[in-house]
Amino acid sequence: MHRKLRLRNREDFSRIYRGGKSFANGQFVVYWSKQPTADPFRLGVSASKKIGNAVVRNRMRRMIKEIVRHQANRIAPKTDFILIVRKPATKMKMKEMEKSVLHVLKKAGLLKNISHSNEKQAD
């Protein structure tokens, strides 16, 4: 995932937590807010120490960034969002995790309605 698509500043995270909306399922929580300067969107991933050691947390971050990278054309533009990982997600396989991330994004209204043509891209 490109650097310009990542949220890294504490101020950005705080702004989204304070003024944003949220939705959750059993494995993930998503907080988001509209941001006119975010083109097309920016993602932050939060994985607390509760879910495991550094290896587990970093693996979860990498997997989520990869899922979002593959679904980038479906995500609503001009949006900043943070995905928070919950403990049950650590035991999921990649396909299950992708389904769960898409579910929480859809629930939050952050997915555009596009057919699944990008699933054929395995590279």
C-alpha positions, 0 to 999 in steps of 0.5 A, a space after each residue: 500500500 502506498 505511503 500516501 494512503 496511510 494515516 500516521 499522525 496522532 492528530 489524524 487518529 484523534 480527529 477520526 476517533 472524536 468526530 468520526 462514525 463507527 461500526 463493528 463486527 466480531 473481528 474488526 471495528 471501523 472508524 471513519 470520517 470524510 476528508 476532502 484532502 484524502 485522495 482517494 482514501 487513507 487507512 490507519 490500522 490499530 492492533 493493540 497489545 491485547 491481541 498478541 505480541 509484535 509478530 502477531 500485531 504486525 502480521 495483522 496489519 500487513 494482512 489488512 493493508 493487503 486486503 484494502 489494497 486489493 479492494 481499493 477501487 471499491 472503497 468510497 473516495 475522500 474518506 479517512 478510516 481506521 480499522 481496529 483489530 479484535 482478538 478473534 481476527 488473529 485466528 482467521 485465514 486470509 479469505 475469512 479475514 477479507 470477508 470480515 473486513 468487507 462486511 464491516 466496511 459495507 456495514 459502514 457504507 464505505 464500499 461502492 457497488 462494483 462487481 467482484 471483477 478484481 477477484 480474478 487478479 491473483 497477482 
